[in-house]
Amino acid sequence: MEDGKEAGSKPAGEPKRRAAKAPGSASRQRGKTVRVQLHLDEMTVKRLGVHCALVSRNQSAEAGRILLSYLLQHGRGQEIFDKPDFDPDAL
């Protein structure tokens, strides 16, 4: 080849597999996602699992939606944070 690349090689930053995403290419609906570990009682975890199975939603996304909805209504320090661009109950 004229450009010095071997046949079958991919440019840097390209995913190696067809289903893989290139770094930084994942789209986010509400900004950056961070990981947090919560310790919930067994019944709450079971109820969340059943609820998410029945409504076909991801447990993390649904727990985040429920927690955000609660914090918008009852959370302290609301003046520190910007109002979200979406309605958590509309999800």
Backbone as JSON, one array per atom type, in Angstrom:
{
  "sequence": "MEDGKEAGSKPAGEPKRRAAKAPGSASRQRGKTVRVQLHLDEMTVKRLGVHCALVSRNQSAEAGRILLSYLLQHGRGQEIFDKPDFDPDAL",
  "N": [[0.85, -1.18, 0.0], [0.4, 2.29, -0.54], [0.31, 4.26, 1.49], [1.7, 3.26, 3.65], [0.43, 1.63, 5.49], [-0.52, -1.56, 6.69], [-2.43, -4.13, 5.11], [-5.68, -4.53, 6.34], [-5.2, -3.36, 8.79], [-6.18, -0.97, 11.32], [-6.82, 2.54, 11.76], [-5.3, 4.49, 14.43], [-7.1, 4.72, 17.49], [-9.44, 3.73, 16.49], [-12.09, 1.39, 17.04], [-11.42, -2.04, 17.95], [-13.17, -4.14, 17.72], [-16.29, -4.7, 16.08], [-18.62, -3.95, 17.54], [-17.58, -2.39, 19.52], [-16.96, 0.79, 21.09], [-15.28, 3.78, 20.23], [-12.83, 5.43, 22.32], [-14.29, 7.85, 24.43], [-16.49, 8.24, 22.84], [-19.02, 7.56, 23.61], [-22.34, 8.55, 24.07], [-23.92, 10.7, 26.4], [-26.82, 11.25, 28.3], [-27.34, 12.92, 30.48], [-24.97, 14.16, 31.19], [-21.82, 13.62, 32.87], [-21.21, 10.37, 34.16], [-20.79, 8.92, 37.27], [-19.42, 6.51, 39.57], [-20.92, 5.09, 42.43], [-21.19, 3.49, 45.56], [-23.85, 2.07, 47.2], [-25.35, 0.96, 50.2], [-27.92, -1.05, 50.57], [-30.91, -2.37, 52.06], [-31.95, -5.83, 51.95], [-34.63, -6.27, 51.09], [-35.27, -3.88, 49.75], [-33.51, -3.99, 47.58], [-34.47, -6.28, 46.28], [-37.08, -5.42, 45.62], [-36.49, -3.27, 43.92], [-35.23, -4.67, 41.86], [-37.37, -6.3, 40.89], [-39.21, -4.3, 40.13], [-37.72, -2.98, 38.1], [-37.43, -5.06, 36.26], [-40.08, -5.43, 35.49], [-40.69, -3.0, 34.25], [-38.84, -2.9, 32.32], [-36.24, -1.61, 32.58], [-32.92, -0.4, 33.26], [-31.29, -1.14, 36.31], [-29.52, 0.65, 37.62], [-30.0, 3.08, 36.27], [-32.71, 3.44, 36.82], [-32.72, 3.55, 39.64], [-31.22, 5.87, 39.97], [-32.98, 7.7, 38.77], [-35.18, 7.56, 40.53], [-34.0, 8.38, 42.96], [-33.11, 10.98, 42.26], [-35.58, 12.2, 41.73], [-36.7, 12.13, 44.31], [-34.83, 13.74, 45.7], [-35.18, 16.19, 44.38], [-37.69, 16.92, 45.28], [-37.56, 16.74, 48.11], [-34.98, 17.15, 48.99], [-32.23, 18.73, 50.73], [-30.37, 21.8, 50.44], [-30.85, 22.63, 47.84], [-30.42, 24.98, 46.48], [-27.78, 25.04, 45.81], [-27.36, 23.48, 43.58], [-27.91, 23.3, 40.02], [-31.07, 23.28, 38.37], [-32.22, 20.27, 36.91], [-32.29, 19.54, 33.35], [-34.37, 18.0, 32.6], [-37.39, 16.16, 33.28], [-37.54, 13.95, 35.86], [-39.64, 12.16, 36.26], [-40.68, 11.78, 33.78], [-39.25, 9.88, 32.51]],
  "CA": [[0.0, 0.0, 0.0], [1.19, 3.5, -0.67], [0.34, 5.08, 2.7], [2.51, 2.61, 4.66], [-0.39, 0.82, 6.38], [-0.7, -2.92, 6.26], [-3.81, -4.47, 4.8], [-6.45, -4.99, 7.49], [-4.96, -2.59, 10.01], [-7.11, 0.14, 11.53], [-6.17, 3.74, 12.3], [-5.28, 4.62, 15.89], [-8.36, 5.23, 18.05], [-10.57, 2.98, 15.94], [-12.37, 0.21, 17.85], [-10.93, -3.3, 17.39], [-14.33, -4.96, 17.39], [-17.36, -3.96, 15.42], [-19.56, -3.4, 18.52], [-16.89, -1.53, 20.49], [-17.01, 2.23, 20.84], [-14.0, 4.46, 20.38], [-12.79, 6.16, 23.59], [-14.93, 9.17, 24.46], [-17.55, 8.38, 21.84], [-20.32, 7.24, 24.18], [-23.15, 9.74, 24.34], [-24.53, 10.74, 27.73], [-28.02, 12.08, 28.31], [-27.35, 13.92, 31.55], [-23.63, 14.52, 31.61], [-20.88, 12.61, 33.32], [-21.67, 9.35, 35.08], [-19.78, 8.49, 38.24], [-19.8, 5.3, 40.28], [-21.06, 5.21, 43.88], [-21.67, 2.24, 46.14], [-24.85, 2.26, 48.24], [-25.67, -0.25, 50.95], [-29.37, -1.09, 50.71], [-31.38, -3.61, 52.67], [-32.27, -6.89, 51.0], [-35.97, -6.1, 50.52], [-35.22, -2.77, 48.8], [-32.83, -4.49, 46.38], [-35.41, -7.18, 45.6], [-38.17, -4.63, 45.04], [-35.93, -2.54, 42.78], [-35.04, -5.65, 40.78], [-38.67, -6.67, 40.33], [-39.74, -3.11, 39.45], [-36.97, -2.75, 36.86], [-37.76, -6.14, 35.33], [-41.44, -5.21, 34.98], [-40.75, -1.82, 33.38], [-37.73, -3.07, 31.36], [-35.26, -0.53, 32.74], [-31.67, -0.69, 33.93], [-31.43, -0.86, 37.73], [-28.79, 1.87, 37.98], [-30.71, 4.23, 35.72], [-33.98, 3.6, 37.55], [-32.39, 4.0, 40.99], [-30.83, 7.27, 39.82], [-34.19, 8.48, 38.51], [-35.97, 7.6, 41.76], [-33.27, 9.2, 43.93], [-33.16, 12.37, 41.81], [-36.95, 12.67, 41.95], [-36.84, 12.37, 45.74], [-34.01, 14.88, 46.09], [-35.78, 17.41, 43.85], [-38.85, 17.27, 46.1], [-37.33, 16.77, 49.54], [-33.57, 17.3, 49.32], [-31.73, 19.98, 51.27], [-29.29, 22.41, 49.67], [-31.22, 22.7, 46.42], [-29.91, 26.22, 45.87], [-26.4, 24.81, 45.36], [-27.36, 22.76, 42.31], [-28.78, 23.75, 38.94], [-32.21, 22.41, 38.11], [-31.95, 19.42, 35.73], [-32.96, 19.91, 32.11], [-35.4, 17.03, 32.29], [-38.29, 15.78, 34.35], [-37.23, 12.56, 36.13], [-40.84, 11.32, 36.18], [-41.02, 11.57, 32.38], [-38.46, 8.76, 31.99]],
  "C": [[0.89, 1.24, 0.0], [1.31, 4.3, 0.62], [1.09, 4.42, 3.85], [1.73, 1.76, 5.63], [-0.5, -0.58, 5.8], [-2.18, -3.16, 5.98], [-4.49, -5.01, 6.06], [-6.19, -4.22, 8.77], [-5.91, -1.4, 10.08], [-6.35, 1.34, 12.05], [-6.22, 3.77, 13.82], [-6.59, 5.23, 16.37], [-9.58, 4.52, 17.52], [-10.83, 1.77, 16.84], [-11.87, -1.05, 17.16], [-12.07, -4.21, 16.99], [-15.42, -4.09, 16.79], [-18.29, -3.28, 16.42], [-18.9, -2.46, 19.51], [-17.01, -0.07, 20.09], [-15.61, 2.8, 21.03], [-14.01, 5.24, 21.69], [-13.43, 7.55, 23.48], [-16.09, 9.32, 23.5], [-18.94, 8.08, 22.39], [-21.09, 8.53, 24.48], [-23.8, 9.62, 25.7], [-25.72, 11.67, 27.68], [-27.9, 13.22, 29.31], [-25.95, 14.28, 32.03], [-22.83, 13.34, 32.1], [-21.5, 11.65, 34.32], [-20.53, 8.97, 36.0], [-20.32, 7.28, 39.0], [-19.86, 5.59, 41.78], [-21.61, 3.89, 44.39], [-22.62, 2.58, 47.28], [-25.12, 0.93, 48.91], [-27.15, -0.22, 51.28], [-29.78, -2.4, 51.38], [-31.87, -4.57, 51.59], [-33.63, -6.69, 50.32], [-35.99, -4.96, 49.49], [-34.57, -3.22, 47.49], [-33.75, -5.41, 45.59], [-36.52, -6.39, 44.91], [-37.7, -3.84, 43.84], [-35.74, -3.48, 41.59], [-36.35, -6.04, 40.11], [-39.26, -5.5, 39.55], [-39.05, -2.91, 38.11], [-37.25, -3.82, 35.81], [-39.13, -5.9, 34.7], [-41.54, -4.02, 34.04], [-39.62, -1.81, 32.36], [-36.75, -1.9, 31.4], [-34.03, -1.05, 33.48], [-31.79, -0.29, 35.4], [-30.71, 0.42, 38.15], [-29.52, 3.12, 37.5], [-32.0, 4.5, 36.49], [-33.74, 4.08, 38.98], [-31.98, 5.47, 40.97], [-32.03, 8.17, 39.6], [-35.01, 8.64, 39.77], [-35.3, 8.52, 42.79], [-33.3, 10.67, 43.55], [-34.55, 12.96, 42.03], [-37.18, 13.0, 43.42], [-36.07, 13.63, 46.16], [-34.57, 16.2, 45.56], [-36.95, 17.87, 44.72], [-38.49, 17.52, 47.55], [-35.9, 17.08, 49.95], [-33.21, 18.68, 49.85], [-30.63, 20.52, 50.37], [-29.57, 22.54, 48.2], [-30.65, 23.92, 45.72], [-28.48, 26.06, 45.36], [-26.36, 24.24, 43.94], [-28.29, 23.41, 41.3], [-29.94, 22.77, 38.81], [-31.88, 21.56, 36.89], [-32.79, 19.86, 34.54], [-34.12, 18.99, 31.77], [-36.24, 16.77, 33.52], [-38.04, 14.31, 34.65], [-38.44, 11.63, 36.04], [-41.24, 11.04, 34.73], [-40.25, 10.4, 31.78], [-39.2, 7.5, 32.11]]
}
